Amino acid sequence: MPSYRVTITIGRLAPGVKPDEVLPAAAEAAAEFATVEASDVSVVRGAARITVRFAEDDDEIALAIGGQVVARTSALAEPVAWAITVREGGRWYPVG
C-alpha cells in the first residue's frame, strides 16, 4: 500500500488555540479515513511545518484525505502552504 503525506506550513494560530493542539488534530483528521503512519512538526526557514504520513491505496482518496487534514487544520491555524505527496521508491512526488 502506498505511503502518502500531507505537509502544511502553519501561519497564525486561531485565537485561543495552543501550538501543541494543531498536530494531533491534523493526525486525527487523517486517522478518520486511513492508517496514520507518522506525524511530525518541524521548523523550516523559520516557519512551523506539520507532516502527517498515512497509508492509502488510491491517489484520489489520498487527495481527499489530505484535503480533510488541511480543512481541519485551517480551523485551528492558517495553512500558509500545503502539499500532498506519495512515496515511490525512496522519493516523495506530488500527487495530482
N, C-alpha and C positions, 0 to 999 in steps of 0.2 A: 504494500500500500504506500503510495507516495506521501512524502512529508511536505507540508506547506507551512509558511509562516506569514504572519501579518506584522509589519513593523510600522509603528506610529511615532512620529516626533511630536512631543507634547508641548503645547504653549501654556497659556494661563489656565489655572485651575478655577473651577466654578466656586462661587462664594460658599464657604463652609466645608469644602472638600479638603481632606488631608492628602498629602502626596502618597502616602502608603496605601490609600484606598483604590488608586487607579489601576495598577497592575492586576490585583486579584479580581476586580470587576471585569477587566478585559479577558482574563483567562476563563472566568465563569461563563462569559458570553460564548466563547468558543466551545466550552465543555457541554453546553446545552445540545450541541449538534455533532460533536466529534470528540475523539480521544485527544486530549491535550498532552503533548509530549514534553513540553518545557515552556517556561515563561521567564522573562528576564527584563531588568531595567538597566540602562547604561546611560552614560553622558557622552555625547558625541559632538565635538565642536561647541561645547558649552550648552547644549540642549539635551533635555531628557528624552530618551527614546525607549519605548517598551516594545518587546517582541514576544509574540505568542506563537509557538510552533504546535501544529496539530496534524493528525493523520486523516486522510480522506481519499476516496477512490477517483474523484472526478473534479476537473478544473472548474466547471460551472458551480458545483456545490461548494467548492473551496472559496470561490469568489463571493458567494452568498454568505458563507460563514465569516469571511474577512470583513464584509460589509456590516454584518451584525456586530462584530467586535468594535469596528470604528464607530458605529452608531451608539453603542453602549458607552464607549469611552468619551464620546462627544457630550454626553450628559454630565460628565464629571470634569472634563478638561478640553481645551481647544486642541483638536488634531491639526497641527500645522501642515504636516505632510504624512502620507502613508503609502504603503506598497504591499502587495501580496505576491509572494514568490514561491516557487516549487523547487525542490531539490532533485537534481538529476546528476547521478554520479556524486562527485564531491563539490558541485557548484550549485548556486541558487540562481534561478532565472525568473523574470517577471511572468506572471500568469495573465492571460488575456490577450 
